[in-house]
Amino acid sequence: MNQLLLDRSAGNIGPQAFARLYTSQLVNAIQYAPKLGFDGGEKEVNLEDSDTNREASRVAADKKIWAHQSGVNALTIDRFEGRILLSGGVDASIKLWSLDEVSNASSAHTLHPTGNIKKDQPSAHKFGITHLSFYPFDSAAFLSSSYDHHLKLYGTETLQVAGSFDLSSIVYTHAVSPIASHLLVACATQHPAVRLVDLRTGASTHSLAGHHGALLAVAWNPHTEHILASGGIDGTIRLWDIRKSGGSLGVLNMEDSLGITGTDGCGTGARSREAGKSHQVAVNGITWTDDGSYIVSAGHDERIRVWDAATGANTLASFGPSPKNSHLSNLPLLPTPTTLTLPGQTLLFYPNEQEILVFELHEGRLLKRLKVPGPSIAAVRSRTGERNVRNRITALAWRGAADGFYSAHMDGQIRAWVPRTKDDDSLDKEEDEAYRKDEDESEGSKRKRKVLDDVFRDLTRQKISFG
């Protein structure tokens, strides 16, 4: 870092290059922040009513905290200021957290929810939350989808329902365009057609038919408001132009590394491709890079693929045998913003069961593994009591280069991942050494005081006579 500052002050690098190099260093230095915790206020359940068990449960509850004891299914952070975190539980509860409290991840701090939609409230979902997202242009409202077939719109301050849509199928995930004026919410459900819900009119406007089987992933083009990508259990990824009556622009074919000339992802001047597979089996993860140039997908064939959005070509990036993916739910993929890293060096954070793999996006090179602490099997609270589940990562939410990202887990925890540079490690080491030194000095003072007390006590106990 000092060399970087020296080069900048000497004029060897420009301000934009300096910013990219600095943020690239931050992103590559992201690590787990163990001192930052999320306490949802839930205590362990006493299964038996004996005094011994009550006392043991009380002690255990005092030591362990959960964001959602039933497990965390969904996370999102407001995209404007990065100050509000929403989490959705397996038990249908939704909690709101203020990230303003997080001033320094190197110091111990526990966050408590500033708002809570409890599972027994009339406005709450009936079953687990599958996805959360903020209203595209204002963090004053957010959307939630659930296994109870409903998509709901809430006010962030009041936590009251402003709209509820029954889609008559399990909603695995939903997507809202960050730039569109049409305010259409694309929903991936058990139904083989993409369902579009209009927030302006409160109606389900129309469906996009073409898949064969349930849908598990949808994502809007971040630069073109009418282009949508969807993936389903039929192993295909379809591109849609919602302005067209038919809608479909065709499928992405994993066998095609050349693409179709004229397919620019905008539905203009292109012949559609209706045959081909994007993955051998179900596709449950789709996202775009923030510049709209590439589509990243993941499937149950345990492959990650990167597609050229302009031509639909498979770039043939090889990510090796490390990725694991087998759950029938939406898989969160997190590519870093392209402005944070050097050109062509975008990173991909991939939730790999109990670890987060960091890949170089375009080469597929594995850079590092971020290990998630905790047991592989977690005991969680359900409607029927306690049960054991396989612990895994269910959601990722990006906050910023300096603040990192957050992850949701089936063991009920929300974990923070922040940049940790060598300077931070050195500072922590100095603080620990200073703390230990103070402790040693304190212990030495206590021992000296004890010796003096013993001497004084011995002297006062003896009878002294003067002859």
Long-range contacts (C-beta under 8 A, 24 or more apart in sequence): 1-25, 1-421, 1-423, 20-339, 20-340, 20-341, 20-342, 21-342, 23-339, 23-340, 23-341, 23-401, 24-340, 24-341, 24-342, 24-345, 25-419, 25-421, 26-340, 26-401, 26-402, 26-419, 26-421, 27-336, 27-340, 27-341, 27-347, 27-401, 27-419, 28-347, 28-367, 29-419, 29-420, 29-421, 30-358, 30-370, 30-404, 30-405, 30-417, 30-418, 30-419, 30-420, 31-370, 31-417, 31-418, 31-419, 31-420, 32-370, 32-371, 32-372, 32-373, 32-415, 32-416, 32-417, 33-105, 33-106, 33-404, 33-415, 33-416, 33-417, 33-418, 33-420, 34-373, 35-105, 35-106, 35-107, 35-108, 35-109, 36-102, 36-105, 36-108, 36-109, 36-110, 36-111, 36-416, 36-418, 37-65, 37-109, 37-110, 37-111, 38-65, 38-67, 38-87, 38-97, 38-110, 38-111, 38-413, 38-414, 39-65, 39-66, 39-67, 39-110, 39-111, 39-112, 40-65, 40-66, 40-67, 40-68, 40-69, 40-95, 40-112, 40-113, 40-116, 41-112, 41-113, 42-66, 42-68, 42-69, 42-381, 44-69, 45-381, 45-385, 45-386, 47-385, 47-386, 65-110, 66-411, 66-412, 66-413, 67-95, 67-408, 67-412, 67-413, 67-414, 68-93, 68-95, 68-412, 69-380, 69-381, 69-412, 70-128, 70-380, 70-381, 70-382, 70-412, 71-378, 71-380, 71-389, 71-394, 71-409, 71-410, 71-411, 71-412, 72-394, 72-395, 72-408, 72-409, 72-410, 72-412, 72-413, 72-414, 73-128, 73-129, 73-130, 73-394, 73-395, 73-408, 74-129, 74-130, 74-131, 74-132, 74-144, 74-394, 74-395, 74-408, 75-132, 75-395, 75-396, 75-397, 75-406, 75-407, 75-408, 75-414, 76-132, 76-133, 76-134, 76-142, 76-397, 77-397, 77-398, 77-399, 77-406, 78-134, 78-139, 79-134, 79-139, 79-178, 80-139, 81-139, 82-399, 82-400, 82-403, 84-134, 84-139, 84-156, 85-397, 85-406, 85-414, 86-132, 86-134, 86-142, 87-132, 87-408, 87-414, 88-128, 88-129, 88-130, 88-131, 88-132, 88-144, 89-119, 89-128, 89-129, 90-128, 90-129, 90-380, 90-382, 90-410, 91-119, 91-128, 91-381, 91-382, 91-383, 92-119, 92-124, 92-125, 92-126, 92-127, 92-128, 92-129, 92-146, 92-148, 93-117, 93-118, 93-119, 93-124, 93-129, 94-124, 94-129, 94-132, 94-144, 94-154, 94-159, 96-156, 96-159, 97-414, 99-399, 99-403, 102-403, 102-416, 105-404, 105-416, 105-418, 106-420, 106-424, 106-427, 106-428, 115-156, 115-159, 116-159, 117-154, 117-159, 123-152, 123-154, 123-159, 123-160, 123-161, 125-150, 125-152, 126-150, 130-170, 130-171, 130-172, 130-173, 130-329, 130-330, 131-171, 131-172, 131-173, 131-174, 131-330, 133-174, 133-175, 133-176, 135-176, 136-176, 136-177, 136-178, 136-179, 136-180, 136-183, 143-174, 143-176, 143-185, 145-171, 145-172, 145-173, 145-174, 145-187, 146-171, 147-171, 149-189, 151-185, 151-187, 151-197, 153-199, 163-199, 163-202, 165-197, 165-202, 165-204, 167-191, 167-195, 167-197, 167-204, 169-195, 172-214, 172-215, 172-216, 172-217, 172-329, 172-330, 173-216, 173-217, 173-218, 173-330, 174-218, 175-218, 175-219, 175-220, 175-228, 176-220, 177-220, 177-221, 177-222, 177-225, 178-220, 178-222, 179-222, 179-223, 179-225, 180-220, 180-225, 180-226, 181-225, 182-225, 182-226, 182-242, 184-242, 186-218, 186-220, 186-228, 186-230, 187-218, 188-214, 188-215, 188-216, 188-217, 188-218, 188-230, 188-232, 188-330, 189-214, 189-215, 190-214, 191-215, 192-232, 192-234, 194-218, 194-228, 194-230, 194-240, 196-242, 208-238, 208-240, 208-242, 208-247, 208-248, 209-247, 210-238, 210-247, 210-248, 211-236, 211-238, 216-282, 216-283, 216-284, 216-328, 216-329, 216-330, 217-283, 217-284, 217-285, 217-286, 217-297, 217-330, 217-331, 218-286, 219-286, 219-287, 219-288, 219-295, 220-288, 221-265, 221-288, 221-292, 221-309, 222-288, 222-290, 222-291, 222-292, 223-291, 223-292, 224-265, 224-266, 224-292, 226-267, 227-265, 227-266, 227-267, 229-286, 229-288, 229-295, 230-286, 231-278, 231-279, 231-282, 231-283, 231-284, 231-285, 231-286, 231-297, 231-299, 232-282, 232-283, 233-281, 233-282, 233-283, 234-282, 235-277, 235-278, 235-279, 235-280, 235-281, 235-282, 235-283, 235-299, 235-301, 236-276, 236-277, 236-278, 236-283, 237-278, 237-279, 237-283, 237-286, 237-295, 237-297, 237-307, 239-265, 239-312, 241-266, 241-267, 243-267, 248-272, 248-274, 250-274, 250-312, 251-275, 251-276, 251-277, 251-278, 252-276, 252-278, 252-295, 252-297, 252-307, 252-312, 252-314, 253-277, 253-278, 253-312, 253-314, 254-278, 254-279, 254-305, 254-314, 255-314, 256-312, 256-313, 256-314, 257-313, 257-314, 257-315, 257-316, 258-311, 258-313, 259-308, 259-310, 259-311, 259-312, 259-313, 260-311, 260-312, 261-311, 263-310, 263-311, 263-312, 264-309, 264-310, 264-311, 265-292, 265-309, 265-310, 265-312, 273-312, 278-305, 279-303, 279-305, 282-328, 284-325, 284-327, 284-328, 284-329, 284-330, 284-331, 285-325, 285-330, 285-331, 285-332, 285-333, 286-333, 287-333, 287-334, 287-335, 289-335, 289-338, 289-346, 289-361, 290-335, 290-337, 290-338, 290-339, 291-338, 293-338, 294-361, 296-333, 296-335, 296-348, 296-361, 297-333, 298-323, 298-325, 298-331, 298-333, 298-350, 299-325, 300-325, 300-326, 302-326, 304-333, 304-348, 304-350, 304-359, 304-364, 306-361, 306-362, 306-364, 315-362, 317-361, 317-362, 317-363, 317-364, 318-364, 319-350, 319-359, 319-364, 319-366, 320-364, 320-366, 322-352, 322-357, 322-366, 323-350, 323-352, 323-357, 324-352, 324-353, 327-392, 329-394, 332-393, 332-394, 332-395, 332-396, 333-396, 334-396, 334-398, 334-405, 335-361, 336-398, 337-398, 337-401, 340-401, 349-396, 349-405, 351-392, 351-393, 351-394, 351-396, 351-407, 352-393, 353-390, 353-392, 353-393, 354-391, 354-392, 354-393, 356-393, 356-396, 356-407, 356-417, 370-417, 372-407, 372-409, 372-415, 374-409, 374-411, 374-413, 375-411, 378-409, 378-410, 378-411, 378-412, 380-410, 380-411, 380-412
